[in-house]
Amino acid sequence: MLIACTTIVLAHCAKNKEVFQDGRDEGGHPEPKVTVDTSSAVVDVSKYAQARVFPGLICSSEPRLKNQALTMNLNYNYVKENLRIQVAPEPMFSTGFYAAPGELVTIDVPADYSLSVQVGAWDDNLQSVLNAPRDPLIFTRMQLAPGRNYVRNLYGGHIYIFAARPVATPVTLTFSGVVKSPDFVLGKSTNAEWTAAIKTSCVPYLELRSKNIIFVVPRDYCVTYNVTDPEAIMQEWDRSIDLDYYQWEGLQENPAEAYDLAPILPWRVVQDIKPSVGYGHSGYPVVTYNDFGWFNEFTNLTNIRKGWAWGTYHEIGHNNQQPRYWSWGSLGETSNNLFNFKAAHRQSIEHGNPAAWPPYHPAVNSMFPQALAFAAATGTKDFDGTDARINDPFARITPFVQIFDKIPADWGYPGQPDGWSFMGELYKRARRAKFQSNNDQDKRDFVYETLCDFTKTDWRLFFSAWGINISSVSLNAIEAKAYRMLTQEIWKYNPITRTGGDTFLDLYARANWTVTVNSVNPEGGGKDVIKDGDVATYWHSAYGPTAPVVGTIDMGRKLEIKGFKFTQRQGGARNIKNLKVEVSNDNTNWTPIAGSPLLLQKMDAQQSFLLPSSISVRYFRLTISAAADTYNTDGSLNTSLAEVDVIKP
């Protein structure tokens, strides 16, 4: 009984990471006398009632094994810090043994190894759960010393060994007082052997194991729902973790650089009677309800091959997020779901099954169209704001899936991988970043700059269409690299139907211009008619100006131009003679163009003025300074103009 109490306390401390003062001899206190029960004949039944509810008892006829030598490979890649993800796989190694509730287990350990043991996969602390259906703490975790070790857990559970550091050579441990768990181990078990084992065993929970993932599930589910091909199931999961997580993040077993070393440790997913948070939650292990819905996700081969195990991908996706580098605040329930789309995309190709795309979730079909409407809208937009069309985790997935699914290989430059490879580029750059991002703006900039460098294309129009704000620092940094400007309207691509996004934006379209004039008369149509393409309409200054007439045009973005085109008001009235033309990129500092002021002819035809070389500008300003700069004969500064345009390089 004393051991049971002690181990539970130890588990509580490990779970909550409580900090205690260092122990020291204060003097004057008697030495405690503790007798440890090491009799295997004694079974502590004090928690049998609770254990019967969860995880379940083990019948007395199940063989208790003695002196079972198990040689374990405890080697792994210690790369937790390098991965820079939310939660990394831990060096938690399955033994295939199960401890019966309240029964003593002995573990003999050779010298010179820093190992610990855990009994029970269910390490969720339910202290904060009202009317929890099981006791709050039902697992045991303790350090193993060289020689014989004793552990007794009142609720029972699988036995795991933790290695604090990688162990290069296999370690042989000896177990007594354990029962064999009818686990399926990919590459070691056969379907027939496993099917027979689960029907004769009375161990309540078992493990489905592969190299990259382990599921702890109720044994009776495996029998009741007739799981007959765990080999195919675990092969699919093993490949998915490898291809849709590790490799998609740019991780390999033998990479060229240590940054990209995969952990070679499995993810763990545990079914519990009640998760501490929600219907399931991320962490190590991922914890879910022990209902059939989750079990079906793990074991329904048809759905796995469609990439439709949404909840499982979702929670493991949370573990793999990189919020310290690029996944900004509003993407908390978004960037983790990208893995669902990767799995569905791969599965649709590998199995030739169009129905695998997109991954099934009812919100996908409803929210993607709303998000596309948001991207197509004009005016000021905020991707992270409260607009109902975008303020949803599924809506915010859309631009990422557009990037993945719409960009073909060799799109930006010869040798560029397709868009699905962009995820790996993000993760690789995050693993190599010298500093964490300080705020959400840094994270948005991180994604923008990474995408631009990945494609050697400036994506500012795409980010602008989605209302994803990019800082001027990043915009200027990418502009300095002289990448081509993305003009393809990929923000209109519908990933569900895989249609659209093939049109191109005319960057020089005058409809995007903003015209500001300090003197306007309604005669002729106002100020904006100088960009309407109709020479019959014209801008006219207010009558009787006494100061220079100035018009400023914002083209909306910096553009390469080779010159200017002007069309006088038709019929010769109030025509301009000398036109001062200046350019700017900040609307503050202005530079006259070569040849300014330009001499315009008194004629109806369009007049063109070429520059010596192309210039890159966003704003240009037109000034008529005095009456002498017009063709007026009455000495007035009244003036007008029909059309203004720029000459493309």
VMD Tcl script that draws the C-alpha trace (Angstrom):
set ca {
  {0.00 0.00 0.00}
  {2.83 2.35 0.78}
  {4.41 1.79 -2.61}
  {1.12 2.47 -4.36}
  {0.68 5.78 -2.55}
  {4.27 6.80 -3.15}
  {4.21 6.12 -6.86}
  {0.99 8.02 -7.36}
  {2.49 11.07 -5.67}
  {5.51 10.78 -7.90}
  {3.27 10.70 -10.92}
  {1.48 13.82 -9.74}
  {4.74 15.69 -9.37}
  {5.94 14.66 -12.79}
  {2.71 15.68 -14.44}
  {2.47 19.11 -12.82}
  {6.17 19.85 -12.58}
  {5.92 21.09 -9.02}
  {9.08 22.60 -7.56}
  {10.27 21.69 -4.07}
  {13.13 22.97 -1.97}
  {16.27 20.87 -1.86}
  {16.19 18.26 0.92}
  {18.67 18.70 3.76}
  {19.24 17.40 7.29}
  {17.76 20.05 9.56}
  {18.76 18.05 12.64}
  {16.63 16.88 15.53}
  {14.09 15.00 13.44}
  {13.75 11.24 13.78}
  {14.51 9.17 10.66}
  {11.28 7.92 9.06}
  {10.63 4.19 9.18}
  {9.04 2.96 5.95}
  {8.45 -0.68 5.21}
  {8.12 -1.45 1.49}
  {5.90 -4.37 0.58}
  {7.81 -6.44 -1.95}
  {5.69 -9.53 -1.72}
  {4.28 -10.58 -5.06}
  {1.73 -12.69 -3.21}
  {0.02 -9.57 -1.90}
  {-2.44 -7.78 -4.19}
  {-3.56 -4.32 -3.19}
  {-7.27 -4.32 -4.03}
  {-8.04 -0.92 -2.51}
  {-8.76 0.60 -5.94}
  {-10.37 -2.41 -7.56}
  {-13.75 -0.69 -7.80}
  {-12.24 2.27 -9.62}
  {-9.99 0.08 -11.77}
  {-12.99 -2.03 -12.75}
  {-14.61 1.12 -14.22}
  {-11.41 2.15 -15.99}
  {-9.20 0.82 -17.44}
  {-10.55 -2.57 -16.36}
  {-9.46 -5.62 -14.41}
  {-7.52 -8.63 -15.61}
  {-8.91 -12.08 -15.00}
  {-6.98 -14.38 -12.70}
  {-6.58 -16.94 -15.48}
  {-4.39 -14.59 -17.52}
  {-0.82 -15.92 -17.10}
  {1.48 -13.82 -14.91}
  {4.92 -14.03 -16.41}
  {8.16 -14.41 -14.46}
  {11.75 -13.65 -15.37}
  {10.85 -12.41 -18.82}
  {14.03 -11.04 -20.38}
  {13.35 -8.27 -22.90}
  {16.11 -6.74 -25.00}
  {15.10 -3.19 -25.87}
  {16.50 -0.78 -28.45}
  {16.49 2.52 -26.56}
  {18.40 4.50 -29.18}
  {16.82 7.54 -30.79}
  {17.68 10.90 -32.31}
  {17.79 13.57 -29.63}
  {16.42 16.38 -31.78}
  {13.60 17.79 -29.64}
  {15.03 21.31 -29.54}
  {15.97 21.30 -33.22}
  {12.45 20.52 -34.39}
  {11.06 23.75 -32.93}
  {7.53 22.38 -32.82}
  {4.91 22.51 -30.07}
  {5.38 18.96 -28.80}
  {8.00 16.46 -29.94}
  {7.78 12.67 -29.64}
  {9.27 11.45 -26.36}
  {11.64 8.52 -25.75}
  {8.85 6.36 -24.34}
  {9.35 2.71 -25.30}
  {6.67 0.03 -25.22}
  {7.51 -3.28 -23.57}
  {4.46 -5.25 -24.64}
  {3.81 -6.04 -20.96}
  {0.82 -5.03 -18.86}
  {0.63 -4.67 -15.09}
  {-2.52 -6.00 -13.46}
  {-4.21 -3.61 -10.98}
  {-2.61 -3.70 -7.53}
  {-0.13 -6.46 -8.39}
  {3.60 -6.17 -7.82}
  {5.91 -5.93 -10.83}
  {9.66 -6.38 -10.56}
  {12.13 -5.01 -13.10}
  {15.78 -6.00 -13.06}
  {18.01 -3.34 -14.61}
  {21.72 -3.60 -15.47}
  {24.06 -0.93 -14.17}
  {24.89 2.45 -15.70}
  {21.60 3.28 -17.40}
  {19.42 6.32 -16.73}
  {15.99 4.77 -17.15}
  {12.56 5.20 -15.66}
  {9.36 3.21 -15.83}
  {5.77 4.24 -16.35}
  {2.76 2.03 -15.70}
  {-0.36 3.17 -17.50}
  {-0.75 5.09 -20.74}
  {-3.40 7.40 -19.26}
  {-1.40 10.30 -17.84}
  {-4.14 12.96 -18.06}
  {-4.77 14.68 -14.73}
  {-8.53 14.94 -14.22}
  {-8.43 16.91 -10.97}
  {-10.14 19.87 -12.64}
  {-12.84 17.73 -14.30}
  {-16.17 17.88 -12.48}
  {-17.54 14.42 -11.65}
  {-14.69 12.74 -13.49}
  {-15.51 9.11 -14.36}
  {-12.11 7.90 -13.11}
  {-9.67 8.91 -10.42}
  {-7.60 11.97 -11.39}
  {-4.20 10.23 -11.50}
  {-3.98 6.57 -12.41}
  {-0.47 6.21 -13.82}
  {2.83 5.60 -12.05}
  {6.20 7.04 -13.04}
  {9.42 6.28 -11.17}
  {13.16 6.18 -11.68}
  {14.80 2.79 -12.11}
  {17.95 1.98 -10.19}
  {20.51 -0.68 -11.13}
  {19.39 -4.03 -9.81}
  {15.89 -5.02 -8.77}
  {13.07 -2.46 -8.83}
  {9.51 -2.80 -7.55}
  {6.46 -1.02 -8.88}
  {2.80 -1.47 -8.08}
  {0.00 0.50 -9.76}
  {-3.48 0.25 -8.28}
  {-5.23 0.67 -11.63}
  {-2.96 -1.33 -13.92}
  {-1.74 -0.47 -17.38}
  {0.92 -0.96 -20.00}
  {4.53 -0.80 -18.90}
  {6.82 1.68 -20.60}
  {10.51 2.43 -20.29}
  {11.84 5.97 -20.66}
  {15.44 6.65 -21.63}
  {16.65 10.06 -20.48}
  {19.33 9.95 -23.16}
  {19.84 7.72 -26.20}
  {21.34 4.31 -25.45}
  {23.57 3.19 -28.31}
  {23.45 -0.54 -27.61}
  {20.38 -2.67 -26.80}
  {19.56 -3.09 -23.10}
  {18.18 -6.29 -21.58}
  {15.67 -5.86 -18.77}
  {13.96 -8.66 -16.86}
  {10.30 -8.42 -15.84}
  {8.25 -10.49 -13.41}
  {4.62 -10.26 -12.34}
  {3.51 -8.97 -15.72}
  {1.02 -10.18 -18.30}
  {1.45 -10.11 -22.03}
  {-0.50 -7.44 -23.88}
  {-1.99 -8.65 -27.19}
  {-0.37 -5.81 -29.11}
  {-0.05 -5.71 -32.86}
  {3.49 -4.71 -33.84}
  {3.99 -3.92 -37.51}
  {6.74 -6.09 -38.96}
  {6.60 -8.60 -36.10}
  {2.96 -9.62 -35.67}
  {0.76 -11.29 -38.25}
  {-2.92 -10.62 -38.73}
  {-3.87 -14.20 -37.93}
  {-1.79 -14.39 -34.75}
  {-3.13 -11.10 -33.51}
  {-6.75 -11.94 -34.29}
  {-6.43 -15.13 -32.25}
  {-4.62 -13.36 -29.39}
  {-7.24 -10.63 -28.85}
  {-10.01 -13.21 -28.61}
  {-8.32 -15.17 -25.83}
  {-6.74 -12.32 -23.86}
  {-8.56 -10.46 -21.11}
  {-6.17 -7.47 -21.04}
  {-8.56 -4.49 -21.35}
  {-6.39 -2.27 -23.56}
  {-3.80 -3.07 -26.22}
  {-1.43 -1.24 -28.52}
  {-1.39 -1.02 -32.30}
  {2.24 -0.23 -33.01}
  {4.32 0.85 -35.97}
  {7.61 2.67 -36.27}
  {6.03 6.11 -36.37}
  {2.78 5.86 -34.40}
  {1.17 3.84 -31.60}
  {-2.51 3.65 -30.68}
  {-3.73 2.53 -27.24}
  {-7.25 1.21 -27.81}
  {-9.82 -1.00 -26.02}
  {-9.25 -4.66 -26.84}
  {-12.98 -5.37 -26.97}
  {-13.39 -2.74 -29.72}
  {-10.95 -4.68 -31.85}
  {-13.06 -7.82 -31.36}
  {-16.52 -6.24 -31.54}
  {-15.81 -4.20 -34.65}
  {-13.94 -7.05 -36.33}
  {-10.60 -5.42 -37.06}
  {-8.97 -8.06 -39.24}
  {-6.18 -6.30 -41.12}
  {-4.09 -4.32 -38.61}
  {-1.08 -4.81 -40.87}
  {-2.58 -2.70 -43.66}
  {-3.94 -0.19 -41.14}
  {-0.61 0.38 -39.46}
  {1.25 0.43 -42.76}
  {-0.97 3.30 -43.89}
  {-0.47 5.18 -40.63}
  {3.27 4.56 -40.64}
  {3.61 5.95 -44.15}
  {1.35 8.88 -43.37}
  {3.40 10.02 -40.38}
  {6.54 9.65 -42.44}
  {5.28 11.33 -45.62}
  {2.61 13.76 -44.36}
  {4.42 14.99 -41.26}
  {8.13 14.18 -41.12}
  {9.01 14.42 -44.79}
  {6.51 17.22 -45.45}
  {8.33 19.20 -42.78}
  {11.62 18.45 -44.52}
  {12.78 15.83 -41.99}
  {14.72 12.72 -42.96}
  {16.45 9.83 -41.24}
  {19.75 10.63 -42.97}
  {19.65 14.31 -43.92}
  {22.47 16.40 -45.37}
  {22.21 18.76 -42.36}
  {21.53 17.92 -38.73}
  {18.72 20.51 -38.64}
  {16.60 18.14 -40.71}
  {17.08 14.95 -38.69}
  {13.82 13.13 -37.98}
  {13.27 11.98 -34.36}
  {12.68 8.29 -35.22}
  {10.25 8.09 -32.32}
  {6.55 7.25 -32.61}
  {3.63 9.52 -31.87}
  {1.22 8.07 -29.33}
  {-2.56 8.31 -29.32}
  {-4.38 7.06 -26.22}
  {-8.09 6.44 -25.75}
  {-9.18 7.49 -22.27}
  {-12.54 7.42 -20.53}
  {-12.45 11.22 -20.32}
  {-9.81 13.58 -21.74}
  {-8.86 16.44 -19.46}
  {-9.80 18.92 -22.20}
  {-12.48 18.65 -24.87}
  {-13.28 15.66 -27.02}
  {-9.57 15.08 -27.53}
  {-6.39 17.06 -27.10}
  {-2.85 17.28 -28.36}
  {0.28 16.54 -26.37}
  {2.35 13.47 -25.76}
  {0.38 11.35 -25.88}
  {-2.58 12.66 -27.84}
  {-5.63 11.80 -25.71}
  {-9.10 11.03 -27.06}
  {-12.37 9.63 -25.73}
  {-12.53 5.86 -25.77}
  {-15.58 5.90 -28.02}
  {-16.11 4.23 -31.37}
  {-15.87 7.51 -33.30}
  {-12.20 7.86 -32.48}
  {-11.55 4.13 -32.78}
  {-13.06 4.19 -36.26}
  {-10.65 6.98 -37.24}
  {-7.72 4.86 -36.15}
  {-8.81 1.58 -37.72}
  {-11.12 2.24 -40.70}
  {-8.76 1.46 -43.56}
  {-11.03 2.96 -46.22}
  {-11.18 6.31 -44.46}
  {-7.48 6.29 -43.66}
  {-6.74 5.79 -47.36}
  {-8.84 8.86 -48.06}
  {-6.95 10.90 -45.50}
  {-10.23 11.37 -43.63}
  {-9.07 10.72 -40.07}
  {-9.54 14.43 -39.41}
  {-9.38 14.45 -35.61}
  {-6.19 12.41 -35.43}
  {-4.39 14.54 -38.00}
  {-5.75 17.63 -36.26}
  {-4.29 16.78 -32.84}
  {-0.94 15.50 -34.13}
  {-0.96 18.64 -36.28}
  {-1.20 20.75 -33.12}
  {1.93 19.04 -31.84}
  {3.72 19.90 -35.08}
  {2.83 23.61 -35.21}
  {5.60 26.22 -35.10}
  {3.91 29.19 -33.40}
  {7.17 30.72 -32.26}
  {8.25 31.30 -35.85}
  {5.44 31.52 -38.43}
  {2.04 30.26 -37.26}
  {0.53 33.52 -36.01}
  {-2.26 33.99 -33.51}
  {-5.34 33.53 -35.69}
  {-3.89 30.29 -37.13}
  {-4.04 28.38 -33.84}
  {-6.79 26.06 -35.11}
  {-5.78 26.42 -38.76}
  {-2.14 25.55 -39.43}
  {-2.55 22.25 -37.58}
  {-5.22 21.22 -40.10}
  {-2.91 21.62 -43.08}
  {-1.70 18.07 -42.51}
  {-5.20 16.77 -43.24}
  {-4.98 18.28 -46.70}
  {-1.53 16.91 -47.33}
  {-2.66 13.39 -46.43}
  {-5.79 13.64 -48.58}
  {-3.81 14.99 -51.54}
  {-1.28 12.17 -51.36}
  {-3.90 9.50 -50.83}
  {-5.98 10.73 -53.78}
  {-2.94 10.31 -56.03}
  {-1.59 7.06 -54.63}
  {-4.93 5.28 -54.68}
  {-6.33 7.03 -57.73}
  {-9.33 8.05 -55.69}
  {-10.70 11.54 -56.46}
  {-13.12 11.13 -53.54}
  {-10.17 11.47 -51.15}
  {-10.00 15.18 -52.02}
  {-10.73 17.36 -50.18}
  {-10.39 15.78 -46.71}
  {-13.78 15.28 -45.18}
  {-15.04 17.85 -42.75}
  {-18.46 19.51 -43.06}
  {-16.99 22.99 -42.53}
  {-14.66 22.74 -45.53}
  {-17.41 22.86 -48.14}
  {-19.18 25.73 -46.43}
  {-16.26 27.93 -45.37}
  {-14.02 27.77 -48.44}
  {-16.58 29.57 -50.67}
  {-17.03 32.25 -48.00}
  {-13.28 32.72 -47.80}
  {-13.04 33.03 -51.59}
  {-15.72 35.74 -51.51}
  {-13.67 37.57 -48.89}
  {-10.52 37.40 -51.04}
  {-12.38 38.64 -54.12}
  {-13.89 41.62 -52.30}
  {-12.50 45.10 -52.70}
  {-11.68 47.63 -50.05}
  {-9.89 47.31 -46.75}
  {-9.69 43.73 -45.42}
  {-8.22 42.10 -42.33}
  {-7.46 38.39 -42.52}
  {-7.22 38.25 -38.74}
  {-10.32 40.32 -38.14}
  {-13.97 39.67 -37.35}
  {-15.43 39.56 -40.87}
  {-17.65 36.45 -40.76}
  {-16.38 35.33 -44.16}
  {-12.85 34.85 -42.84}
  {-13.18 34.69 -39.05}
  {-13.19 30.90 -38.96}
  {-10.32 28.37 -38.77}
  {-11.50 26.59 -41.90}
  {-11.82 29.80 -43.90}
  {-8.26 30.73 -42.95}
  {-6.97 27.43 -44.33}
  {-7.94 28.49 -47.85}
  {-4.93 30.65 -48.89}
  {-2.48 28.01 -47.68}
  {-4.20 25.25 -49.62}
  {-4.28 27.54 -52.67}
  {-0.52 27.89 -52.48}
  {0.00 24.14 -52.02}
  {-2.40 22.96 -54.68}
  {-2.14 25.61 -57.41}
  {1.60 26.07 -57.89}
  {3.07 23.54 -60.33}
  {6.70 22.52 -60.43}
  {9.02 24.88 -62.37}
  {6.45 27.65 -61.96}
  {8.69 30.37 -60.57}
  {11.97 29.11 -62.02}
  {13.35 25.89 -63.51}
  {13.78 23.30 -60.79}
  {11.31 24.83 -58.35}
  {9.31 22.08 -56.55}
  {5.53 22.24 -56.61}
  {3.49 24.15 -54.06}
  {3.15 21.21 -51.67}
  {6.88 21.51 -51.03}
  {6.40 25.00 -49.59}
  {5.49 23.55 -46.18}
  {8.89 21.92 -45.93}
  {10.52 25.23 -46.83}
  {8.70 26.94 -43.97}
  {9.77 24.31 -41.46}
  {13.35 24.21 -42.69}
  {13.69 27.97 -42.44}
  {12.14 27.95 -38.96}
  {14.60 25.29 -37.81}
  {17.47 27.47 -39.02}
  {16.15 30.82 -37.77}
  {18.59 32.62 -35.48}
  {15.78 34.23 -33.52}
  {12.16 33.56 -32.74}
  {9.53 35.89 -34.16}
  {8.66 38.63 -31.70}
  {5.03 39.07 -32.70}
  {2.37 38.16 -35.24}
  {3.69 40.72 -37.72}
  {7.06 38.99 -37.73}
  {5.31 35.68 -38.36}
  {3.30 36.99 -41.28}
  {6.46 38.48 -42.72}
  {8.21 35.14 -42.21}
  {5.62 33.34 -44.34}
  {5.62 36.05 -47.00}
  {9.39 36.21 -47.38}
  {9.75 32.42 -47.35}
  {7.14 32.04 -50.09}
  {8.71 34.77 -52.21}
  {12.15 33.22 -51.91}
  {10.76 29.73 -52.55}
  {9.21 30.80 -55.86}
  {11.44 33.79 -56.68}
  {8.20 35.70 -57.08}
  {6.78 38.64 -55.16}
  {3.44 37.55 -53.65}
  {2.39 40.92 -52.22}
  {-0.78 41.07 -54.31}
  {-1.86 37.64 -53.05}
  {-1.33 38.66 -49.43}
  {-3.10 41.97 -50.08}
  {-6.10 40.18 -51.61}
  {-6.37 38.09 -48.44}
  {-5.95 41.10 -46.16}
  {-2.78 39.60 -44.65}
  {-0.78 42.64 -43.63}
  {2.92 42.56 -44.54}
  {5.31 45.13 -43.09}
  {7.05 47.69 -45.27}
  {10.34 46.22 -44.08}
  {9.53 42.85 -45.65}
  {7.98 44.38 -48.75}
  {11.10 46.43 -49.33}
  {13.38 43.46 -48.65}
  {11.63 41.38 -51.30}
  {11.45 44.30 -53.71}
  {15.22 44.68 -53.46}
  {15.59 41.11 -54.75}
  {13.91 42.14 -58.02}
  {11.63 39.09 -58.16}
  {8.87 39.04 -60.76}
  {5.50 40.25 -59.50}
  {2.78 37.64 -59.06}
  {-0.10 38.76 -61.25}
  {-1.91 35.42 -61.54}
  {-5.06 35.68 -59.43}
  {-4.38 32.54 -57.40}
  {-6.53 33.97 -54.59}
  {-9.52 33.09 -56.80}
  {-8.56 29.39 -57.02}
  {-11.14 27.06 -55.46}
  {-9.26 24.12 -53.88}
  {-12.46 22.11 -53.40}
  {-13.32 22.00 -57.10}
  {-9.75 22.70 -58.22}
  {-10.97 25.37 -60.61}
  {-10.25 29.08 -61.14}
  {-7.25 31.18 -60.32}
  {-6.01 31.24 -63.93}
  {-6.67 34.87 -64.80}
  {-4.02 37.55 -64.55}
  {-4.25 40.94 -62.95}
  {-3.29 43.96 -65.07}
  {-0.98 45.82 -62.74}
  {-1.13 48.85 -65.01}
  {-4.92 49.02 -65.07}
  {-5.85 52.63 -64.44}
  {-8.93 51.50 -62.54}
  {-6.53 50.84 -59.66}
  {-5.27 54.44 -59.64}
  {-6.20 57.00 -57.04}
  {-6.30 60.57 -58.35}
  {-5.97 63.59 -56.07}
  {-6.17 67.13 -57.52}
  {-6.08 70.38 -55.56}
  {-8.40 72.19 -57.98}
  {-11.48 70.60 -59.52}
  {-14.51 71.95 -61.36}
  {-17.42 69.58 -62.09}
  {-17.28 70.67 -65.74}
  {-16.17 67.80 -67.92}
  {-16.71 65.02 -65.39}
  {-14.50 65.59 -62.33}
  {-10.99 64.36 -61.63}
  {-11.22 60.59 -62.23}
  {-12.16 60.96 -65.90}
  {-8.48 61.37 -66.81}
  {-8.23 57.56 -66.43}
  {-11.57 56.50 -67.93}
  {-10.36 55.96 -71.51}
  {-12.87 58.43 -72.96}
  {-11.28 61.47 -74.60}
  {-14.63 63.25 -74.64}
  {-14.53 63.62 -70.85}
  {-11.97 65.80 -69.14}
  {-10.79 67.19 -65.84}
  {-11.07 70.96 -65.45}
  {-9.55 73.07 -62.73}
  {-11.70 75.29 -60.58}
  {-12.10 78.68 -62.24}
  {-9.60 81.37 -61.35}
  {-6.79 79.43 -59.63}
  {-4.11 81.73 -58.23}
  {-1.69 79.02 -57.08}
  {-0.14 76.14 -59.05}
  {-2.56 73.39 -60.02}
  {-1.30 70.02 -58.76}
  {-2.55 66.52 -59.42}
  {-1.13 63.40 -57.75}
  {-1.71 59.88 -58.99}
  {-1.14 56.78 -56.85}
  {-0.83 53.69 -59.05}
  {-1.42 51.47 -56.00}
  {1.98 49.77 -56.09}
  {5.45 50.36 -57.39}
  {5.60 49.72 -61.14}
  {8.23 49.79 -63.84}
  {7.41 52.53 -66.35}
  {9.14 53.71 -69.51}
  {7.33 57.01 -69.97}
  {4.03 58.89 -69.98}
  {1.12 59.51 -72.34}
  {-1.16 62.56 -72.27}
  {-4.27 63.53 -74.24}
  {-5.32 67.16 -74.25}
  {-8.92 68.27 -73.88}
  {-10.40 67.92 -77.35}
  {-10.90 71.10 -79.35}
  {-7.97 73.04 -77.87}
  {-9.70 74.79 -74.97}
  {-7.64 75.24 -71.79}
  {-4.82 73.05 -73.08}
  {-1.58 72.58 -71.13}
  {1.74 73.76 -72.57}
  {4.44 73.08 -69.97}
  {3.78 70.18 -67.59}
  {6.03 69.51 -64.66}
  {6.20 65.74 -63.92}
  {7.72 64.32 -60.73}
  {7.86 60.77 -59.35}
  {7.99 59.29 -55.83}
  {7.74 56.04 -53.90}
  {6.62 57.50 -50.59}
  {4.39 60.42 -51.67}
  {6.74 62.70 -49.77}
  {10.07 62.87 -51.55}
  {9.75 63.84 -55.22}
  {12.15 63.71 -58.16}
  {11.52 65.41 -61.55}
  {11.68 63.04 -64.51}
  {14.19 63.60 -67.27}
  {12.94 66.39 -69.58}
  {10.54 67.91 -67.07}
  {8.72 70.18 -67.63}
  {7.38 68.44 -70.71}
  {6.31 70.50 -73.69}
  {2.83 69.39 -74.78}
  {1.48 70.30 -78.20}
  {-1.88 71.93 -78.69}
  {-3.44 68.94 -80.43}
  {-6.19 66.38 -79.97}
  {-4.01 63.28 -80.57}
  {-2.34 61.39 -77.73}
  {1.23 62.53 -77.00}
  {3.94 60.15 -75.69}
  {7.10 60.97 -73.77}
  {9.73 58.23 -73.37}
  {12.25 58.23 -70.54}
  {15.95 57.48 -71.12}
  {15.50 54.25 -69.11}
  {12.78 52.50 -67.14}
  {12.10 53.69 -63.62}
  {10.30 51.98 -60.73}
  {7.81 54.28 -59.04}
  {4.42 54.25 -57.34}
  {3.36 57.91 -57.46}
  {3.66 60.65 -60.06}
  {2.71 64.30 -59.69}
  {1.64 66.75 -62.39}
  {1.99 70.51 -61.84}
  {0.92 73.51 -63.96}
  {2.69 76.38 -62.22}
  {1.54 79.52 -63.99}
  {-0.61 80.89 -66.81}
  {2.44 80.86 -69.04}
  {2.40 77.04 -68.79}
  {-0.97 76.94 -70.61}
  {-2.12 77.86 -74.10}
  {-4.64 80.31 -72.64}
  {-4.85 83.71 -74.30}
  {-6.70 85.36 -71.45}
  {-3.82 85.09 -68.96}
  {-5.67 82.72 -66.66}
  {-4.36 79.55 -65.05}
  {-7.55 77.68 -65.90}
  {-6.58 74.32 -67.36}
  {-7.91 70.90 -68.31}
  {-6.79 67.44 -69.42}
  {-8.60 64.49 -71.03}
  {-6.41 61.42 -70.38}
  {-3.22 60.36 -68.56}
  {-1.43 57.02 -68.86}
  {2.00 55.46 -68.42}
  {4.12 53.59 -70.94}
  {5.02 50.01 -69.94}
  {8.62 48.84 -70.39}
}
mol new
graphics top color blue
foreach p $ca { graphics top sphere $p radius 0.5 }
foreach p [lrange $ca 0 end-1] q [lrange $ca 1 end] { graphics top cylinder $p $q radius 0.2 }
display resetview
